[in-house]
């Protein structure tokens, strides 16, 4: 079984706070919270707007955010 890893920085689920799986069919594509933060910072610096999401909001339908430090199947 392959261990889930961030598709951007290649860190494992054990090395990050959480991994978010892309809702892209059968593809195993993940992004960690650190890379999400880095992307948002880059967008902000370039003058582009980033979506604001409440910390207590639930993932959109089809999103499968993993709880922090839990193993992904």
C-alpha positions in Angstrom: 0.0 0.0 0.0 1.4 3.4 -1.0 1.6 6.0 1.8 -0.2 9.2 1.0 2.1 12.1 0.3 1.7 15.8 -0.6 1.9 16.1 -4.4 3.6 19.5 -4.0 6.3 19.0 -1.3 6.4 15.2 -1.2 6.1 15.1 2.6 4.3 12.1 4.1 1.1 12.2 6.2 3.2 11.7 9.3 5.3 14.8 8.5 2.4 17.3 8.1 -0.6 18.5 10.1 -3.1 17.2 7.5 -3.4 16.1 3.9 -6.4 17.0 1.7 -7.2 14.6 -1.1 -8.2 16.1 -4.5 -11.7 15.2 -5.7 -10.1 14.1 -9.0 -11.6 10.6 -9.8 -9.2 7.8 -9.1 -6.1 10.0 -9.0 -4.2 9.9 -5.7 -3.4 13.6 -5.5 -3.0 15.3 -2.1 -1.9 18.7 -0.8 -0.8 19.4 2.8 -1.9 22.4 4.9 1.6 23.9 4.7 1.4 24.0 0.8 -2.1 25.4 0.9 -0.8 28.2 3.1 2.1 28.8 0.8 -0.2 28.9 -2.2 -2.5 31.4 -0.5 0.5 33.6 0.4 1.7 33.6 -3.2 -1.8 34.5 -4.5 -2.1 37.3 -1.9 1.4 38.7 -2.8 0.4 38.7 -6.5 -2.7 40.7 -5.8 -5.1 37.9 -6.5 -8.0 37.1 -4.2 -8.1 33.9 -2.2 -11.3 32.4 -1.0 -12.0 32.8 2.7 -13.2 29.7 4.5 -14.3 29.6 8.1 -12.2 27.3 10.2 -15.2 25.4 11.4 -16.8 24.9 8.0 -17.3 21.5 6.6 -15.5 20.4 3.3 -17.5 20.9 0.2 -19.3 17.9 -1.3 -16.7 15.6 -2.8 -13.8 17.0 -0.8 -12.2 14.5 1.6 -10.1 16.4 4.1 -8.3 14.0 6.4 -8.3 14.7 10.1 -4.8 15.8 11.4 -2.3 13.0 11.9 -4.7 10.2 10.8 -3.6 7.6 8.3 -5.2 7.7 4.9 -6.5 4.5 3.4 
